[in-house]
Amino acid sequence: MANKKTTKATQLTKAAKSAMTDAKFPTLLEAIERVVELSKDSKMSNDFLLAASPEIGLLTDSYGITEQQAVLFCICMERGPRRVDYDDFARHLDMSNIRVLSYASDIDALVHRRLLRYRDVNDEDSFDVYQPVIKALKRDEAYQLPPRKGLDCNELFDQLNMLYDDLSNDAITPDDLLAELETLLADNPQIGMVKHLRELHLGGENLLLLLLFCHLLINNDDNDIRLNQLEGVFSEKAAFTRAKGELRRAEHRLMQRGLIEHRSVDGIADTNSYCLTAHAKRTLLAEMKLSGAEEKIADVVGHATLTAKPMYYPEAIERQVTELGTFFAPEQYAQIRERMQQRGFRHGFSCLFYGGPGTGKTETVYQLARQTGRDIMVVDVPQIKSKWVGDSEKNIKALFDRYRELVRRSEVAPILLFNEADAIIGIRKSGATNAVDKMENTIQNIILQEMESLDGILIATTNLADNLDTAFERRFLYKIRFDKPDASVRCLIWQQMIPELTATDATTLAAAYDFSGGQIENIARKHAIHAVLHGDPESLLHTLQGYCATEKLDSKSAVKRIGF
């Protein structure tokens, strides 16, 4: 019966289209809005399908779906686009809950078309509109599935990013993911990585694991994989438990094949941390042109992992940091970036935070990232300056290449953080003759060139602004000087760090000791340790004053430092 109704409705729709050839709607969103309006309490009747046929026809042609699927998609856009379920259809169409369940196959088709996705693969009764679909609609474009055949290696990793993102969001099961991946690899035998994978003859969980390692390195710049990141590829808990033991003992098949290994920290293997081997990178990922030095010169810190921390600044710094936070908000940032492009200005943004140690420069970057939903690519500055002449230049170029790739793959551009960057943004050496000086000048020149073409956000922190090369100074659009907090701000920091401190005692300490926030935190930590070991002191103020006396070395009595 349902098929007969659908056929009849289709005939009516075709007739309506031929009779209304001049009826055009300027945007897909307007067509969706019209379908939502006409479908209200319609029970999906033929009269409704006829009345809405021009709009439904636009959607079926644009997305390659049926009429009923087009109507359900429109209702999902209106009722969602998050947390839509069959009850929403029943209420909107004025149908019984039993009747709307007959559309389950249409929902499956919309999920397969990636217009919708299930919120939880274990519960197919609720779903979301796929985020790229919404982004495309904002541009009045119909989202099309990316091609699955004839891909290059970069496009293959775009597909892996999408599929593993679905897995992490419980929108696909490990078994379904494996089937998708096997089809994807079979459709693209021309890719070098696929050729090497075929030679390995891996299947099941081993293939899922190895591709997860490759995905995390290329798409997330993550070369420090923890056990909790691997659990999602196992259908059963027992299988994951078994694999954990094999990984810790270095008995897992991927380790025996020389594809993954324990990460080494100061020469000691960390049995809870894993990475691809150099051999795996050279063979599987040769097309991705990873840095030849293969040095870990940056870590990506996810904004969701950052802990909220109250920050206290003098009024002038507070105003500048607040303005920067407003600018970094994704919607505002996108508008400003677009305006800069329209006017022919550089649309990358470089910022310098400078001032004494412990004044909150680095923590400010982390809090701005947390507040604006931006991940941080934290550069290990000493690691850039490799002891091997020539590798440093390769490292810095590879760093910016990875940042560009991260920006391209991220919905919200991450922050590139050069923390304690004194060593690489200092005054360039004039007339450099030895290899080391030439290398350092080359590094700085590369960074300066990259800052000119930057598409994203770069923040450098430094304690030595007086040593800043003028070429760098010109390229930093925003420069914020972080001074030590004044007495009123120090009082707030004391109370925040040590809540049991009275306002009077906090004022006393703030007035007596011209400390930075970092120094006050050191004292608070000492107090916490003392409380664990010996209990609360009889006189909290007296104890803290003792810590204050030893916190800052007396510059008059300190031994003079040896060096240049």
FENSULBEL-V383575 format. One record per pair of residues at least 24 apart in sequence whose ideal C-beta (glycine too) atoms are under 10 Angstrom apart, sorted by the first residue. I is the first residue (numbers start at 1). J is the second residue. Records with the same first field share a line. If there is no record, write none. Layout:
# FENSULBEL-V383575
I=J ; J
This chain:
# FENSULBEL-V383575
2=68 ; 102 ; 103
5=44 ; 45 ; 46 ; 49 ; 68
6=46 ; 49 ; 66 ; 67 ; 68
8=46 ; 49
9=44 ; 45 ; 46 ; 47 ; 48 ; 49 ; 50 ; 53 ; 56 ; 66 ; 67 ; 68
10=49 ; 53 ; 60 ; 66 ; 67
11=46 ; 50
12=46 ; 47 ; 49 ; 50 ; 51 ; 53 ; 67
13=46 ; 49 ; 50 ; 52 ; 53 ; 54 ; 56 ; 57 ; 60 ; 67
14=53 ; 57
15=50 ; 53
16=49 ; 50 ; 51 ; 52 ; 53 ; 54 ; 56 ; 57
17=53 ; 54 ; 56 ; 57 ; 58 ; 61
19=53 ; 54
20=53 ; 54 ; 57
21=54
22=54
23=53 ; 54 ; 55 ; 57 ; 58
24=54 ; 58
25=54 ; 55 ; 58
26=140
27=58 ; 137 ; 138 ; 139 ; 140 ; 141
28=55 ; 58 ; 59 ; 62 ; 63 ; 77 ; 136 ; 137 ; 139 ; 140 ; 141 ; 142 ; 143
29=77 ; 137 ; 138 ; 140
30=55 ; 58 ; 140
31=55 ; 56 ; 57 ; 58 ; 59 ; 62 ; 70 ; 74
32=58 ; 59 ; 70 ; 73 ; 74 ; 75 ; 76 ; 77 ; 78 ; 137
33=74 ; 77 ; 78
34=58 ; 74
35=59 ; 67 ; 70 ; 71 ; 73 ; 74 ; 75 ; 77 ; 78
36=71 ; 74 ; 75 ; 77 ; 78 ; 79 ; 92
37=74 ; 78
38=71 ; 74
39=71 ; 72 ; 74 ; 75 ; 78 ; 89 ; 92 ; 93 ; 94
40=75 ; 78 ; 91 ; 92 ; 93 ; 94
41=91 ; 92 ; 93 ; 94 ; 95
42=71 ; 92 ; 93 ; 94 ; 95
43=93 ; 94 ; 95 ; 96 ; 99
44=68 ; 71 ; 72 ; 89 ; 93 ; 94 ; 95 ; 99 ; 100 ; 102 ; 103
45=93
48=93
58=142
59=142
61=142
62=141 ; 142 ; 143 ; 144
63=110 ; 113 ; 115 ; 133 ; 142 ; 143 ; 144
64=113 ; 115 ; 142 ; 144 ; 145
65=106 ; 109 ; 110 ; 113 ; 115
66=106 ; 109 ; 110
67=106
68=102 ; 103 ; 105 ; 106 ; 109
69=103 ; 105 ; 106 ; 107 ; 108 ; 109 ; 110 ; 113 ; 115 ; 116
70=106 ; 110 ; 115
71=103 ; 106
72=100 ; 103 ; 106 ; 107 ; 109 ; 110 ; 115 ; 116
73=106 ; 107 ; 110 ; 113 ; 115 ; 116 ; 129 ; 133
76=107 ; 110 ; 115 ; 116 ; 127 ; 128 ; 129 ; 133
77=115 ; 129 ; 133 ; 134 ; 137
79=129
80=116 ; 126 ; 127 ; 128 ; 129 ; 134
81=116 ; 127 ; 128 ; 129 ; 130 ; 131 ; 133 ; 134 ; 137
82=119 ; 126 ; 127 ; 128 ; 129 ; 131
83=119 ; 126 ; 127 ; 128
84=116 ; 119 ; 125 ; 126 ; 127 ; 128 ; 129
85=119 ; 123 ; 124 ; 125 ; 126 ; 127
86=124 ; 125 ; 126 ; 127
87=125 ; 126
88=126 ; 127
101=125
111=171 ; 172
112=145
113=143 ; 144 ; 145
114=143 ; 144 ; 145 ; 146 ; 162 ; 166 ; 171
115=142 ; 143 ; 145
116=171
117=166 ; 169 ; 170 ; 171 ; 172
118=166 ; 169 ; 170 ; 171 ; 172
119=169 ; 170 ; 171
120=169 ; 170 ; 171
121=166 ; 167 ; 169 ; 170 ; 171 ; 172 ; 173 ; 174 ; 175 ; 176 ; 177
122=170 ; 173
123=170
127=171
128=169 ; 171
130=162 ; 166 ; 171
131=165 ; 411
132=162 ; 411
135=411
147=187
148=180 ; 183 ; 184 ; 187 ; 188
149=184 ; 186 ; 187 ; 188 ; 190
150=187 ; 188 ; 190 ; 191
151=184 ; 187 ; 188 ; 190 ; 191 ; 194
152=188 ; 190 ; 191 ; 192 ; 287
153=188 ; 190 ; 191 ; 192 ; 193 ; 194 ; 218 ; 284 ; 285 ; 286 ; 287 ; 288 ; 289
154=218 ; 287 ; 288 ; 405 ; 408 ; 409
155=188 ; 191
156=184 ; 185 ; 188 ; 191 ; 193 ; 194 ; 211 ; 214 ; 218 ; 287 ; 288
157=193 ; 211 ; 214 ; 215 ; 217 ; 218 ; 219 ; 285 ; 287 ; 288 ; 405 ; 409
158=219 ; 408 ; 409
159=184 ; 188 ; 215
160=184 ; 211 ; 212 ; 214 ; 215 ; 216 ; 218 ; 219
161=215 ; 218 ; 219 ; 220 ; 409
162=219
163=211 ; 215
164=208 ; 211 ; 212 ; 215 ; 216 ; 219 ; 220 ; 232 ; 233
165=215 ; 219
167=208 ; 212 ; 215 ; 232 ; 233
168=229 ; 232
169=232
170=232
172=232
173=232 ; 235
174=204 ; 205 ; 208 ; 232 ; 233 ; 234 ; 235 ; 236 ; 239
175=204 ; 208 ; 235
177=208 ; 211 ; 212 ; 232 ; 233
178=203 ; 204 ; 205 ; 207 ; 208 ; 211 ; 233 ; 235
181=207 ; 208 ; 211
182=207
184=211
185=211
191=287
192=283 ; 284 ; 285 ; 286 ; 287 ; 288
193=283 ; 284 ; 285 ; 286 ; 287 ; 288
194=284
195=283 ; 284
196=280 ; 283 ; 284 ; 285 ; 286
197=283 ; 284
199=283
200=253 ; 254 ; 257 ; 259 ; 280 ; 283 ; 284
202=253 ; 254 ; 257 ; 259
204=233 ; 235 ; 239
205=230 ; 233 ; 234 ; 235 ; 236 ; 239 ; 240 ; 242 ; 243 ; 253 ; 254
206=233 ; 243 ; 252 ; 253 ; 254 ; 257 ; 259
207=233 ; 254
208=232 ; 233 ; 234 ; 235
209=233 ; 234 ; 243 ; 247 ; 252 ; 253 ; 254 ; 259 ; 260 ; 274
210=253 ; 254 ; 257 ; 259 ; 260 ; 276 ; 280 ; 284
211=284
213=254 ; 259 ; 260 ; 274 ; 275 ; 276 ; 277 ; 280 ; 284
214=259 ; 276 ; 280 ; 281 ; 284 ; 285 ; 288
216=275 ; 276 ; 300
217=275 ; 276 ; 280 ; 281 ; 284 ; 285 ; 288 ; 290 ; 402
218=285 ; 288 ; 290 ; 402 ; 405 ; 409
219=405 ; 406 ; 409 ; 410
220=300 ; 302 ; 375 ; 406 ; 409 ; 410
221=296 ; 298 ; 299 ; 300 ; 375 ; 377 ; 399 ; 402 ; 403 ; 405 ; 406 ; 409 ; 414
222=275 ; 299 ; 300 ; 302
223=263 ; 273 ; 274 ; 275 ; 276 ; 281 ; 290 ; 294 ; 296 ; 298 ; 299 ; 300
224=263 ; 265 ; 270 ; 273 ; 274 ; 275 ; 296 ; 299 ; 300
225=260 ; 263 ; 272 ; 273 ; 274 ; 275 ; 276
226=263 ; 270 ; 272 ; 273 ; 274
227=271 ; 272 ; 273 ; 274
228=272
229=274
230=274
244=272
247=271 ; 272 ; 274
248=272 ; 274
250=274
254=280
258=283
259=283 ; 284
263=296
288=401 ; 405
289=398 ; 401
290=398 ; 401 ; 402
291=391 ; 394 ; 395 ; 396 ; 397 ; 398 ; 399 ; 401 ; 402
292=390 ; 391 ; 394 ; 395 ; 398
293=383 ; 384 ; 386 ; 388 ; 390 ; 391 ; 392 ; 393 ; 394 ; 395 ; 398
294=391 ; 395 ; 398
295=380 ; 383 ; 384 ; 386 ; 388 ; 391 ; 392 ; 394 ; 395 ; 398 ; 399
296=380 ; 383
297=378 ; 379 ; 380 ; 381 ; 382 ; 383 ; 384 ; 385 ; 386 ; 392 ; 395 ; 396 ; 398 ; 399 ; 402
298=376 ; 377 ; 378 ; 379 ; 380 ; 381 ; 383 ; 384 ; 395 ; 398 ; 399 ; 402 ; 403 ; 406 ; 416 ; 417 ; 418
299=376 ; 377 ; 378 ; 379 ; 380 ; 417
300=375 ; 376 ; 377 ; 378 ; 402 ; 403 ; 406 ; 410 ; 414
301=366 ; 369 ; 370 ; 375 ; 376 ; 377 ; 378 ; 414 ; 415 ; 417
302=369 ; 370 ; 374 ; 375 ; 376 ; 414
303=366 ; 368 ; 369 ; 370 ; 371 ; 372 ; 373 ; 374 ; 375 ; 376 ; 412 ; 414 ; 415
304=370 ; 373 ; 375
305=370 ; 375 ; 376
306=363 ; 366 ; 367 ; 368 ; 369 ; 370 ; 371 ; 374 ; 375 ; 376
307=366 ; 367 ; 370
308=366 ; 367 ; 370 ; 371
309=360 ; 363 ; 364 ; 366 ; 367 ; 370 ; 496
310=367 ; 492 ; 493 ; 496 ; 497
311=360 ; 363 ; 364 ; 366 ; 367 ; 368 ; 489 ; 493 ; 496 ; 517
312=360 ; 485 ; 486 ; 488 ; 489 ; 490 ; 491 ; 492 ; 493 ; 495 ; 496 ; 517
313=359 ; 360 ; 364 ; 480 ; 482 ; 483 ; 485 ; 486 ; 489 ; 517
314=359 ; 482 ; 483 ; 484 ; 485 ; 486 ; 488 ; 489
315=486 ; 488 ; 489
316=480 ; 481 ; 483
317=353 ; 355 ; 359 ; 360 ; 364 ; 480 ; 481 ; 482 ; 483 ; 485 ; 489
318=489
319=480
320=353 ; 478 ; 479 ; 480 ; 481 ; 482
321=353 ; 360 ; 364 ; 367 ; 368 ; 480 ; 482
323=478 ; 480
324=349 ; 351 ; 353 ; 364 ; 365 ; 368 ; 372 ; 457 ; 459 ; 478 ; 480
325=364 ; 367 ; 368 ; 371 ; 372
326=371 ; 372
327=351 ; 368 ; 372 ; 457 ; 478
328=368 ; 369 ; 371 ; 372 ; 373 ; 374 ; 412 ; 413 ; 415 ; 457
329=371 ; 372 ; 373 ; 374 ; 412
330=372 ; 373 ; 374 ; 411 ; 412 ; 413
332=372
333=372 ; 374 ; 412 ; 413 ; 457
334=412 ; 413
337=413 ; 455 ; 456
341=455
345=477
346=451 ; 452 ; 453 ; 454 ; 455 ; 475 ; 477
347=453 ; 454 ; 455 ; 456
348=407 ; 413 ; 416 ; 450 ; 451 ; 452 ; 453 ; 454 ; 455 ; 456 ; 457 ; 458 ; 475 ; 477
349=413 ; 415 ; 454 ; 455 ; 456 ; 457 ; 458 ; 459 ; 476 ; 477 ; 478
350=416 ; 418 ; 450 ; 451 ; 452 ; 454 ; 456 ; 457 ; 458 ; 459 ; 460 ; 472 ; 475 ; 476 ; 477 ; 478 ; 479
351=415 ; 417 ; 457 ; 458 ; 459 ; 460 ; 461 ; 476 ; 477 ; 478 ; 479 ; 480
352=418 ; 421 ; 425 ; 458 ; 459 ; 460 ; 461 ; 462 ; 465 ; 468 ; 472 ; 473 ; 475 ; 476 ; 477 ; 478 ; 479 ; 480 ; 481
353=417 ; 419 ; 421 ; 459 ; 460 ; 461 ; 462 ; 465 ; 476 ; 478 ; 479 ; 480 ; 481 ; 482
354=421 ; 422 ; 460 ; 461 ; 462 ; 463 ; 464 ; 465 ; 466 ; 468 ; 476 ; 479 ; 480 ; 481 ; 482
355=461 ; 462 ; 463 ; 465 ; 480 ; 481 ; 482 ; 483 ; 484 ; 516
356=463 ; 464 ; 481 ; 482 ; 483 ; 484 ; 516 ; 518
357=420 ; 463 ; 482 ; 516 ; 518 ; 519
358=463 ; 482 ; 484 ; 485 ; 515 ; 516 ; 517 ; 518 ; 519 ; 520 ; 521 ; 522
359=461 ; 463 ; 481 ; 482 ; 483 ; 484 ; 485 ; 516 ; 517 ; 518 ; 519
360=482 ; 484 ; 485 ; 493 ; 516 ; 517 ; 518
361=419 ; 420 ; 459 ; 460 ; 461 ; 462 ; 463 ; 480 ; 481 ; 482 ; 518
362=417 ; 419 ; 420 ; 459 ; 461 ; 482 ; 518
363=517 ; 518 ; 521
364=459 ; 461 ; 480 ; 482
365=415 ; 417 ; 419 ; 457 ; 459 ; 460 ; 461
366=415 ; 417
368=415 ; 457 ; 459
369=412 ; 414 ; 415 ; 417 ; 457 ; 459
372=412 ; 415 ; 457
373=411 ; 412 ; 414
374=410 ; 412 ; 413 ; 414 ; 415 ; 456 ; 457
375=406 ; 410 ; 412 ; 413 ; 414 ; 415
376=414 ; 415 ; 416 ; 417 ; 419 ; 457 ; 459
377=402 ; 403 ; 406 ; 407 ; 414 ; 415 ; 416 ; 417 ; 418 ; 456 ; 458
378=415 ; 416 ; 417 ; 418 ; 419
379=403 ; 416 ; 417 ; 418 ; 419 ; 420 ; 421 ; 424 ; 458 ; 460
380=418 ; 419
381=418 ; 419 ; 420 ; 421 ; 422 ; 423 ; 424 ; 425 ; 460
382=420 ; 423 ; 424
384=418 ; 423 ; 424 ; 443 ; 447
385=423 ; 424 ; 436 ; 439 ; 440 ; 443
386=439
387=436
388=439
389=435 ; 436 ; 438 ; 439 ; 442
390=435 ; 439 ; 442
391=439
392=424 ; 436 ; 439 ; 440 ; 442 ; 443 ; 446
393=439 ; 442 ; 443 ; 445 ; 446
395=443 ; 446
396=424 ; 442 ; 443 ; 444 ; 445 ; 446 ; 447 ; 450
397=443 ; 446 ; 449 ; 450
399=446 ; 447 ; 450
400=446 ; 447 ; 449 ; 450 ; 451 ; 453 ; 454 ; 456 ; 458
401=450
403=450 ; 454 ; 455 ; 456 ; 457 ; 458
404=450 ; 453 ; 454 ; 455 ; 456
406=456
407=454 ; 455 ; 456 ; 457
408=455 ; 456
410=456
413=455 ; 456 ; 457
414=456 ; 457
415=456 ; 457 ; 458 ; 459
416=450 ; 454 ; 456 ; 457 ; 458 ; 459 ; 460
417=457 ; 458 ; 459 ; 460 ; 461
418=447 ; 458 ; 459 ; 460 ; 461 ; 462
419=459 ; 460 ; 461 ; 462
420=460 ; 461 ; 462 ; 463 ; 464
421=447 ; 458 ; 459 ; 460 ; 461 ; 462 ; 463 ; 464 ; 468 ; 472
422=460 ; 461 ; 462 ; 463 ; 464 ; 465 ; 467 ; 468
423=462 ; 464 ; 467
424=460 ; 462 ; 469 ; 472
425=451 ; 460 ; 462 ; 464 ; 465 ; 467 ; 468 ; 469 ; 471 ; 472 ; 473 ; 475 ; 476
426=462 ; 464 ; 466 ; 467 ; 468 ; 469 ; 472
427=466 ; 467 ; 468 ; 469 ; 470 ; 471 ; 472
428=469 ; 470 ; 471 ; 472
444=469 ; 471 ; 472
445=471
447=471 ; 472 ; 475
448=472 ; 474 ; 475
450=475
451=475 ; 476 ; 477
482=516 ; 517
483=516
484=514 ; 515 ; 516 ; 517 ; 518 ; 519
485=510 ; 514 ; 515 ; 516 ; 517 ; 520
486=510 ; 514
487=511 ; 512 ; 513 ; 514
489=517
490=514 ; 515 ; 516 ; 517 ; 519 ; 520
492=517
493=517 ; 518 ; 519 ; 520 ; 521 ; 524
494=520 ; 523 ; 524 ; 544
496=520 ; 521 ; 524
497=521 ; 522 ; 523 ; 524 ; 525 ; 527 ; 528
498=523 ; 524 ; 527 ; 528 ; 540 ; 544
499=524
500=527 ; 531 ; 536 ; 540
501=527 ; 540 ; 541 ; 544
502=540 ; 541
504=541
505=539 ; 540 ; 541 ; 542 ; 544 ; 545
506=541 ; 544
508=541 ; 544 ; 545
509=541 ; 544 ; 545 ; 548
512=545 ; 548
513=544 ; 545 ; 547 ; 548 ; 549 ; 551 ; 552
514=552
515=548 ; 551 ; 552
516=552
519=547 ; 548 ; 551 ; 552
520=544 ; 548 ; 551
522=547 ; 548 ; 551 ; 552
523=547 ; 548 ; 550 ; 551
526=550 ; 551
